Amino acid sequence: MHKLDLRGLKCPLPVLKTRKFLSSLAPGEKVEVACTDPLSVIDLPNLLRETGDALEASGKADGALLFLIRKGAAT
């Protein structure tokens, strides 16, 4: 599993960097994204609805918002 540390970045950078990172993954691969921007809880799920990728889990740890994302099938 890949890890993407985006702590300290403000909107829209977490979404833009997550989109770019997801484009480099093969279908089925997973990435754990760590953010501190509170808008990420809205923005990342919206991004995944657009891209067709899946949010498998989300939560908080060590002051960061965590998102476990699985790359969807190629379109």
N, C-alpha and C positions, 0 to 999 in steps of 0.2 A: 504494500500500500504506500502511496505517495503522501507527503505532507507538504502543505503550503502555509507558511507563516506570514500572515498579512496584518499582524498586530501593529497598531500605531498609524495605519493608513486610514484616511477619511474617504467618504463617499465622493466620487464613484470608483475610486481605485480598487477596493476589494472585488467589486463585481467585474471590472475590466480585466484585472489580473487573473481572476478565476476563469473567466471566459477563455482567455488566451491559453491558460494551462490546460483546461479541458480539451481544447482543440488539438493538443499534442498527444492525448491519450487514446488508446485503442478501446473499442467497446468492451464493457465489463470491468475495466480497470477502475480502481477506487482512489480517491484523494480525501484526506482530512484537511479541511481549511480552518485555520484559527484566525479570528478577527476580534478587534476591540471596538469597531464602529457599531454603535447600537442600531443603525439603519440596516445592517447586514441581515437581521432577522426578517426583514421585509424584502430587501433587494435580491438576496441570493435565491430564495424560493421562486421569485418572479423570473430570474434569469433561467432557472432550471425548467420552468414551464415553457419558456421560449425555445430552449435548446433541446428539450426532450431527454435530458439527463435526470437522474433520480436522487432525491434527498433521502438517504437511508436512515439517518439519525441526526439529531442536533441536541446540544446541551451547552453547559458552561463548565469550565475548569480553569483554575489558576488565573481568574480575571479575564478570560477570553471566551468568546462564543465559538463553539466548535460545530462544524458541519461535516458529516460523512456523505460524500457524493459518489455515486456510481455512474460512469460514463455510459450513455445510452447507445443504442445501435446507430450505426452510421446511416445518414439519410442520402 
